[in-house]
Amino acid sequence: MTFENNLAFAQSMDQQDPLREMRNEYLFPQQNGKPFIYLCGNSLGLQPKVAKDVLSKQLDNWQNLAVEGWFEGNEPWMFYHKELKKLMAPIVGATEQEVCPMNTLTVNLHLLMVSFYRPTKEKFKIIMEAGAFPSDQYAIESQVRFHGFDPKDAIIEVAPKDGEYTLSTQDIIAEIEKNVNEIALVLFGGINYFTGQLFDMEAITKAGHSIGAKVGFDLAHAAGNVPLQLHNWDVDFACWCSYKYQNAGPGGISGIFVHEKHFADQSLHRFAGWWGYQENNRFLMEKGFVPEAGADGWQVSCTQVMPMALYHASLQLFEKVGFMEPLRAKSKVLSAYLFYIIGEVNKTLGFEQFKIITPQNADERGAQVSIIAKSDGKKIFDHLVKNDVLGDWREPNVIRLSAVPMYNSFEDVFRTGELLLAVSKSI
Ligand SMILES: *Cc1c(COP(=O)(O)O)cnc(C)c1O
């Protein structure tokens, strides 16, 4: 597609966009009475307009039914998570049984490692991407220590080649195959939070399984951003948060995936709680844990109705657009336009003011484009915010801009380019 660097072109792209009306379903933050151009869905997605209503409805349920709300009313809380499972499954490419909303992301990462990181004296290593999100690093280090190993020996980090920012799939696979006898778990992000690189999860899973390791993914930046096929890729487990691309609100409920091939495995360890107990007999309050079938058997505590109500409302908007394929189709073009516009800024200035570290190939990234300014990155970022463009800043030097297909427009991208040019000239 041939792009143009002018407002009329951006607006004509928006007119042809079948998802253009979706931005009206969301609330944009404002500054001085003007909405922000919001390019920060990678960190916290926007609030759906229906959010207040769905919370208010649950407050009414609580008021009118109180404890009876667990089993009475239109949507008894006892079974409420099942409605979410139906809508979560198509987001990550799973069966309904394989997914469950629960807890928050890092907590779930721990719970799933309890089940799927089962090191022995010989086979005890975890392989991950270098520069993974810090919470994942801390979780993995502490799990390794919990099993009596030293993170220095037990964690293999795959790093980019010198002078590069992203990983090649071949390098990841080569590193997995090199440690054939030692790796117990392959645990990667689906998309790296810093560079925006989308990893080849199918190939990584295959390589991990070929050496007898379990394979899991943290999909914080992938779920709701790119289509996933966790079941078909044969991934063992995964988890994600719902507050980034899935717009379920700050600290929103997390989701887990456990492949159905593990459901019958009685030997899997888990940190159990009453909500993971067989649903039909849960209230017999008997001694001796018997897990519910499927991902639900990993639940620990009772249903968090309020955050789940927000996630449910948000997932209904994904259902409305036909889930991930239409979003991805727009996202590829929209992010390519952002690449183009940044290139135009550099061209006009006559030097590479903004270096893009996200892969150019649309199949290797999602909505996020990470850029490094030649100098004064933080100053440029602050200037963007002051002028109503909200991306985010990641130490030490990256500005992350995510044009989210659900609610961003080509005009948003064009106007961001104008501002990047203006600020570059002014500093
Ligand atoms: C956002 C993010 C988290 C955050 O974890 P919480 O437990 O929800 O605070 C963890 N890991 C990755 C990769 C993330 O991008």
The ligand as an SDF file (V2000), in Angstrom:
LIG
                    3D

 15 15  0  0  0  0  0  0  0  0999 V2000
    2.2760   -5.6820   32.1810 C   0  0  0  0  0  0  0  0  0  0  0  0
    3.0600   -6.8920   32.4060 C   0  0  0  0  0  0  0  0  0  0  0  0
    3.0740   -7.5350   33.6470 C   0  0  0  0  0  0  0  0  0  0  0  0
    2.3250   -6.9600   34.8180 C   0  0  0  0  0  0  0  0  0  0  0  0
    2.0090   -7.9250   35.7470 O   0  0  0  0  0  0  0  0  0  0  0  0
    0.8890   -7.6920   36.8500 P   0  0  0  0  0  0  0  0  0  0  0  0
    0.9980   -8.8780   37.6960 O   0  0  0  0  0  0  0  0  0  0  0  0
   -0.4160   -7.5560   36.1340 O   0  0  0  0  0  0  0  0  0  0  0  0
    1.2080   -6.4300   37.5720 O   0  0  0  0  0  0  0  0  0  0  0  0
    3.8040   -8.7050   33.7800 C   0  0  0  0  0  0  0  0  0  0  0  0
    4.4930   -9.2250   32.7380 N   0  0  0  0  0  0  0  0  0  0  0  0
    4.5060   -8.6250   31.5290 C   0  0  0  0  0  0  0  0  0  0  0  0
    5.2560   -9.2400   30.4040 C   0  0  0  0  0  0  0  0  0  0  0  0
    3.8150   -7.4310   31.3390 C   0  0  0  0  0  0  0  0  0  0  0  0
    3.8550   -6.8340   30.1560 O   0  0  0  0  0  0  0  0  0  0  0  0
  1  2  1  0
  2  3  1  0
  2 14  2  0
  3  4  1  0
  3 10  2  0
  4  5  1  0
  5  6  1  0
  6  7  2  0
  6  8  1  0
  6  9  1  0
 10 11  1  0
 11 12  2  0
 12 13  1  0
 12 14  1  0
 14 15  1  0
M  END
$$$$
